[in-house]
């Protein structure tokens, strides 16, 4: 039996934590496979995907700058099509199919790492950010039957996204205090907190009944998560979303339950 090859398409990809995470899974389950990185020219995505298919690659993750363009070179599923981005390609069918595991990864992180009493069905969720991560998380929460309030620095972008997401409303950041008063879940889907000790959410808007997840995973403990912990909120760091989107891709490609603990250990040892 030939060795399975999986990988990551992006430019650049040198910073990626996906290779050690997936390699740890193969080792744990004794799967004869390798996970490699590919850095094609931004104009060569279609040729790269066709080449991967011709070479018998089993699956690819997709990252910046290719997530949106990948929609046109694979058969996207309904969720990826609605989000407008593909981060996982599966070559096991008649033609390459595209999927978005960011949404499922975010939901799994919230469900697995939050208080056992948290139910996303009927929950009121506030998503800060209307970019790529915000889109995926907002659609995922809506599909889980949560009501979604999207807050963004440029308010018009929040309204545009809310027009696409079922049961969603768009707001500026100045509405956060009012929105969070009755919220069950808060997700920061912006990069604020990555480069500096900053937060997009006023600390006095947080409360102990919230579950707060930050998509930022460097640093693991952002100012938002510290502020949330200070008021007794449940906190979920960004590495969990990163982990579970990889878990979702692994399970799609292999049809096997992912060794979550081994993948998590490999991921966090490099953060």
FIDOKE-917701 format. One record per residue (C-alpha): residue number from 1; x, z, y; residue in three letters. Coordinates in nm, 2 decimals. Layout:
BEGIN
num | X | Z | Y | residuo
NUM | X | Z | Y | ALA
...
END
This chain:
BEGIN
num | X | Z | Y | residuo
1 | 0.00 | 0.00 | 0.00 | UNK
2 | 0.14 | -0.10 | 0.34 | UNK
3 | 0.20 | 0.17 | 0.60 | UNK
4 | -0.07 | 0.19 | 0.87 | UNK
5 | 0.04 | 0.14 | 1.23 | UNK
6 | -0.14 | 0.29 | 1.52 | UNK
7 | -0.03 | 0.30 | 1.88 | UNK
8 | -0.09 | 0.32 | 2.25 | UNK
9 | -0.12 | 0.03 | 2.50 | UNK
10 | -0.03 | 0.12 | 2.86 | UNK
11 | 0.21 | 0.07 | 3.14 | UNK
12 | 0.40 | 0.30 | 3.17 | UNK
13 | 0.36 | 0.50 | 2.84 | UNK
14 | 0.68 | 0.70 | 2.83 | UNK
15 | 0.51 | 1.01 | 2.94 | UNK
16 | 0.24 | 1.00 | 2.67 | UNK
17 | 0.17 | 1.30 | 2.45 | UNK
18 | -0.03 | 1.10 | 2.20 | UNK
19 | 0.26 | 1.00 | 1.96 | UNK
20 | 0.35 | 1.36 | 1.86 | UNK
21 | -0.01 | 1.46 | 1.84 | UNK
22 | -0.10 | 1.18 | 1.60 | UNK
23 | 0.23 | 1.19 | 1.40 | UNK
24 | 0.16 | 1.56 | 1.34 | UNK
25 | -0.18 | 1.46 | 1.19 | UNK
26 | -0.02 | 1.20 | 0.96 | UNK
27 | 0.23 | 1.45 | 0.84 | UNK
28 | -0.03 | 1.73 | 0.78 | UNK
29 | -0.25 | 1.50 | 0.57 | UNK
30 | 0.03 | 1.31 | 0.41 | UNK
31 | -0.08 | 0.97 | 0.55 | UNK
32 | 0.18 | 0.69 | 0.54 | UNK
33 | 0.14 | 0.59 | 0.90 | UNK
34 | 0.33 | 0.57 | 1.23 | UNK
35 | 0.21 | 0.59 | 1.59 | UNK
36 | 0.41 | 0.37 | 1.84 | UNK
37 | 0.39 | 0.28 | 2.21 | UNK
38 | 0.35 | -0.07 | 2.35 | UNK
39 | 0.41 | -0.15 | 2.72 | UNK
40 | 0.29 | -0.51 | 2.78 | UNK
41 | 0.29 | -0.67 | 3.12 | UNK
42 | -0.04 | -0.59 | 3.30 | UNK
43 | -0.14 | -0.96 | 3.27 | UNK
44 | -0.08 | -0.98 | 2.90 | UNK
45 | -0.35 | -0.75 | 2.76 | UNK
46 | -0.54 | -1.01 | 2.57 | UNK
47 | -0.23 | -1.15 | 2.41 | UNK
48 | -0.12 | -0.79 | 2.32 | UNK
49 | -0.45 | -0.71 | 2.15 | UNK
50 | -0.45 | -1.05 | 1.96 | UNK
51 | -0.09 | -0.98 | 1.86 | UNK
52 | -0.18 | -0.64 | 1.73 | UNK
53 | -0.47 | -0.78 | 1.53 | UNK
54 | -0.25 | -1.05 | 1.38 | UNK
55 | 0.02 | -0.80 | 1.28 | UNK
56 | -0.23 | -0.58 | 1.10 | UNK
57 | -0.23 | -0.28 | 1.34 | UNK
58 | -0.51 | -0.04 | 1.24 | UNK
59 | -0.60 | 0.11 | 1.58 | UNK
60 | -0.48 | 0.14 | 1.94 | UNK
61 | -0.54 | 0.39 | 2.22 | UNK
62 | -0.56 | 0.23 | 2.56 | UNK
63 | -0.45 | 0.39 | 2.89 | UNK
64 | -0.37 | 0.30 | 3.25 | UNK
65 | -0.39 | 0.02 | 3.37 | UNK
66 | -0.58 | -0.14 | 3.08 | UNK
67 | -0.89 | 0.07 | 3.02 | UNK
68 | -1.13 | -0.14 | 3.22 | UNK
69 | -0.98 | -0.48 | 3.14 | UNK
70 | -1.00 | -0.40 | 2.76 | UNK
71 | -1.38 | -0.44 | 2.78 | UNK
72 | -1.34 | -0.81 | 2.80 | UNK
73 | -1.10 | -0.85 | 2.51 | UNK
74 | -1.28 | -0.64 | 2.24 | UNK
75 | -1.64 | -0.58 | 2.13 | UNK
76 | -1.73 | -0.26 | 2.32 | UNK
77 | -1.98 | -0.01 | 2.18 | UNK
78 | -2.27 | 0.10 | 2.40 | UNK
79 | -2.10 | 0.41 | 2.54 | UNK
80 | -1.78 | 0.23 | 2.63 | UNK
81 | -1.98 | -0.05 | 2.80 | UNK
82 | -2.18 | 0.20 | 3.01 | UNK
83 | -1.87 | 0.39 | 3.11 | UNK
84 | -1.69 | 0.07 | 3.19 | UNK
85 | -1.37 | 0.16 | 3.01 | UNK
86 | -1.22 | 0.14 | 2.66 | UNK
87 | -0.96 | 0.39 | 2.55 | UNK
88 | -0.97 | 0.33 | 2.17 | UNK
89 | -0.96 | 0.00 | 1.98 | UNK
90 | -1.05 | -0.02 | 1.61 | UNK
91 | -0.92 | -0.32 | 1.41 | UNK
92 | -1.08 | -0.24 | 1.08 | UNK
93 | -1.39 | -0.46 | 1.13 | UNK
94 | -1.43 | -0.84 | 1.16 | UNK
95 | -1.31 | -0.83 | 1.52 | UNK
96 | -1.16 | -0.56 | 1.74 | UNK
97 | -1.41 | -0.30 | 1.87 | UNK
98 | -1.37 | -0.09 | 2.17 | UNK
99 | -1.47 | 0.28 | 2.22 | UNK
100 | -1.44 | 0.56 | 2.47 | UNK
101 | -1.34 | 0.89 | 2.32 | UNK
102 | -1.29 | 1.06 | 2.66 | UNK
103 | -1.66 | 1.14 | 2.67 | UNK
104 | -1.67 | 1.28 | 2.32 | UNK
105 | -1.34 | 1.46 | 2.37 | UNK
106 | -1.48 | 1.64 | 2.68 | UNK
107 | -1.80 | 1.74 | 2.50 | UNK
108 | -1.61 | 1.86 | 2.20 | UNK
109 | -1.38 | 2.07 | 2.41 | UNK
110 | -1.67 | 2.23 | 2.59 | UNK
111 | -1.85 | 2.30 | 2.27 | UNK
112 | -1.56 | 2.42 | 2.06 | UNK
113 | -1.37 | 2.63 | 2.33 | UNK
114 | -1.66 | 2.78 | 2.53 | UNK
115 | -1.88 | 3.07 | 2.46 | UNK
116 | -2.08 | 3.02 | 2.14 | UNK
117 | -2.41 | 3.06 | 2.34 | UNK
118 | -2.34 | 2.74 | 2.55 | UNK
119 | -2.58 | 2.46 | 2.48 | UNK
120 | -2.53 | 2.14 | 2.66 | UNK
121 | -2.89 | 2.04 | 2.59 | UNK
122 | -3.08 | 2.13 | 2.90 | UNK
123 | -2.77 | 2.26 | 3.08 | UNK
124 | -2.70 | 2.19 | 3.44 | UNK
125 | -2.35 | 2.05 | 3.48 | UNK
126 | -2.15 | 1.98 | 3.79 | UNK
127 | -1.88 | 1.71 | 3.76 | UNK
128 | -1.63 | 1.69 | 4.04 | UNK
129 | -1.49 | 1.34 | 4.07 | UNK
130 | -1.64 | 1.00 | 4.03 | UNK
131 | -1.33 | 0.81 | 3.90 | UNK
132 | -1.25 | 0.71 | 3.54 | UNK
133 | -1.25 | 1.06 | 3.39 | UNK
134 | -1.56 | 1.16 | 3.59 | UNK
135 | -1.75 | 0.85 | 3.47 | UNK
136 | -1.68 | 0.93 | 3.10 | UNK
137 | -1.76 | 1.30 | 3.13 | UNK
138 | -2.08 | 1.23 | 3.33 | UNK
139 | -2.21 | 0.98 | 3.08 | UNK
140 | -2.12 | 1.21 | 2.79 | UNK
141 | -2.30 | 1.51 | 2.94 | UNK
142 | -2.60 | 1.30 | 3.02 | UNK
143 | -2.61 | 1.17 | 2.66 | UNK
144 | -2.60 | 1.54 | 2.55 | UNK
145 | -2.92 | 1.59 | 2.75 | UNK
146 | -2.76 | 1.79 | 3.03 | UNK
147 | -2.86 | 1.74 | 3.39 | UNK
148 | -2.56 | 1.61 | 3.58 | UNK
149 | -2.47 | 1.67 | 3.95 | UNK
150 | -2.17 | 1.46 | 4.06 | UNK
151 | -1.97 | 1.57 | 4.36 | UNK
152 | -1.70 | 1.35 | 4.51 | UNK
153 | -1.48 | 1.35 | 4.82 | UNK
154 | -1.62 | 1.01 | 4.91 | UNK
155 | -1.99 | 1.08 | 4.87 | UNK
156 | -2.10 | 0.72 | 4.84 | UNK
157 | -1.90 | 0.69 | 4.51 | UNK
158 | -2.09 | 0.99 | 4.38 | UNK
159 | -2.42 | 0.83 | 4.46 | UNK
160 | -2.31 | 0.50 | 4.30 | UNK
161 | -2.22 | 0.67 | 3.98 | UNK
162 | -2.53 | 0.89 | 3.98 | UNK
163 | -2.74 | 0.57 | 4.00 | UNK
164 | -2.59 | 0.46 | 3.66 | UNK
165 | -2.60 | 0.80 | 3.48 | UNK
166 | -2.94 | 0.92 | 3.35 | UNK
167 | -3.07 | 1.24 | 3.52 | UNK
168 | -2.78 | 1.25 | 3.76 | UNK
169 | -2.75 | 1.31 | 4.14 | UNK
170 | -2.47 | 1.24 | 4.38 | UNK
171 | -2.32 | 1.47 | 4.64 | UNK
172 | -2.03 | 1.53 | 4.87 | UNK
173 | -1.79 | 1.82 | 4.80 | UNK
174 | -1.96 | 2.02 | 5.07 | UNK
175 | -2.26 | 2.06 | 4.84 | UNK
176 | -2.06 | 2.24 | 4.57 | UNK
177 | -2.16 | 2.59 | 4.67 | UNK
178 | -2.53 | 2.51 | 4.65 | UNK
179 | -2.49 | 2.31 | 4.33 | UNK
180 | -2.29 | 2.57 | 4.14 | UNK
181 | -2.53 | 2.85 | 4.22 | UNK
182 | -2.76 | 2.74 | 3.93 | UNK
183 | -2.50 | 2.55 | 3.72 | UNK
184 | -2.40 | 2.63 | 3.36 | UNK
185 | -2.10 | 2.40 | 3.34 | UNK
186 | -1.84 | 2.28 | 3.59 | UNK
187 | -1.58 | 2.01 | 3.51 | UNK
188 | -1.30 | 1.91 | 3.74 | UNK
189 | -1.24 | 1.54 | 3.67 | UNK
190 | -1.00 | 1.49 | 3.96 | UNK
191 | -0.62 | 1.52 | 3.97 | UNK
192 | -0.64 | 1.80 | 4.23 | UNK
193 | -0.43 | 2.09 | 4.09 | UNK
194 | -0.18 | 1.86 | 3.92 | UNK
195 | 0.08 | 1.82 | 4.19 | UNK
196 | 0.02 | 2.14 | 4.39 | UNK
197 | -0.15 | 2.48 | 4.36 | UNK
198 | -0.48 | 2.35 | 4.49 | UNK
199 | -0.85 | 2.33 | 4.38 | UNK
200 | -1.14 | 2.11 | 4.47 | UNK
201 | -1.38 | 2.40 | 4.43 | UNK
202 | -1.42 | 2.69 | 4.67 | UNK
203 | -1.34 | 3.01 | 4.48 | UNK
204 | -1.65 | 3.19 | 4.63 | UNK
205 | -1.87 | 2.92 | 4.47 | UNK
206 | -1.78 | 3.03 | 4.12 | UNK
207 | -1.96 | 3.29 | 3.91 | UNK
208 | -1.94 | 3.46 | 3.58 | UNK
209 | -2.21 | 3.25 | 3.41 | UNK
210 | -2.02 | 2.93 | 3.43 | UNK
211 | -1.81 | 2.75 | 3.17 | UNK
212 | -1.53 | 2.58 | 3.37 | UNK
213 | -1.32 | 2.30 | 3.23 | UNK
214 | -1.03 | 2.13 | 3.42 | UNK
215 | -0.92 | 1.79 | 3.30 | UNK
216 | -0.58 | 1.86 | 3.45 | UNK
217 | -0.34 | 1.97 | 3.17 | UNK
218 | -0.02 | 1.99 | 3.37 | UNK
219 | -0.02 | 2.28 | 3.45 | UNK
220 | -0.24 | 2.43 | 3.18 | UNK
221 | -0.35 | 2.71 | 3.41 | UNK
222 | -0.46 | 2.55 | 3.73 | UNK
223 | -0.58 | 2.73 | 4.04 | UNK
224 | -0.94 | 2.64 | 3.95 | UNK
225 | -0.91 | 2.80 | 3.61 | UNK
226 | -0.74 | 3.11 | 3.76 | UNK
227 | -1.02 | 3.14 | 4.02 | UNK
228 | -1.28 | 3.10 | 3.74 | UNK
229 | -1.12 | 3.36 | 3.52 | UNK
230 | -1.11 | 3.61 | 3.81 | UNK
231 | -1.50 | 3.60 | 3.84 | UNK
232 | -1.55 | 3.62 | 3.46 | UNK
233 | -1.63 | 3.26 | 3.39 | UNK
234 | -1.53 | 3.10 | 3.06 | UNK
235 | -1.24 | 2.86 | 3.10 | UNK
236 | -1.13 | 2.56 | 2.91 | UNK
237 | -0.79 | 2.40 | 3.00 | UNK
238 | -0.73 | 2.03 | 3.01 | UNK
239 | -0.52 | 2.01 | 2.70 | UNK
240 | -0.84 | 2.07 | 2.49 | UNK
241 | -1.00 | 1.75 | 2.63 | UNK
242 | -0.68 | 1.56 | 2.57 | UNK
243 | -0.66 | 1.70 | 2.21 | UNK
244 | -1.02 | 1.62 | 2.12 | UNK
245 | -1.01 | 1.26 | 2.26 | UNK
246 | -0.72 | 1.21 | 2.02 | UNK
247 | -0.91 | 1.38 | 1.74 | UNK
248 | -1.21 | 1.15 | 1.79 | UNK
249 | -0.98 | 0.84 | 1.78 | UNK
250 | -0.80 | 0.96 | 1.46 | UNK
251 | -1.13 | 1.03 | 1.28 | UNK
252 | -1.27 | 0.69 | 1.38 | UNK
253 | -0.96 | 0.51 | 1.25 | UNK
254 | -0.91 | 0.70 | 0.93 | UNK
255 | -1.26 | 0.82 | 0.84 | UNK
256 | -1.11 | 1.16 | 0.77 | UNK
257 | -1.15 | 1.50 | 0.94 | UNK
258 | -0.86 | 1.55 | 1.18 | UNK
259 | -0.62 | 1.84 | 1.12 | UNK
260 | -0.71 | 1.99 | 1.46 | UNK
261 | -0.47 | 2.29 | 1.44 | UNK
262 | -0.17 | 2.08 | 1.36 | UNK
263 | -0.25 | 1.83 | 1.64 | UNK
264 | -0.31 | 2.11 | 1.89 | UNK
265 | 0.02 | 2.28 | 1.80 | UNK
266 | 0.21 | 1.95 | 1.84 | UNK
267 | 0.05 | 1.89 | 2.17 | UNK
268 | 0.09 | 2.23 | 2.33 | UNK
269 | 0.46 | 2.26 | 2.21 | UNK
270 | 0.53 | 1.97 | 2.45 | UNK
271 | 0.34 | 2.10 | 2.75 | UNK
END
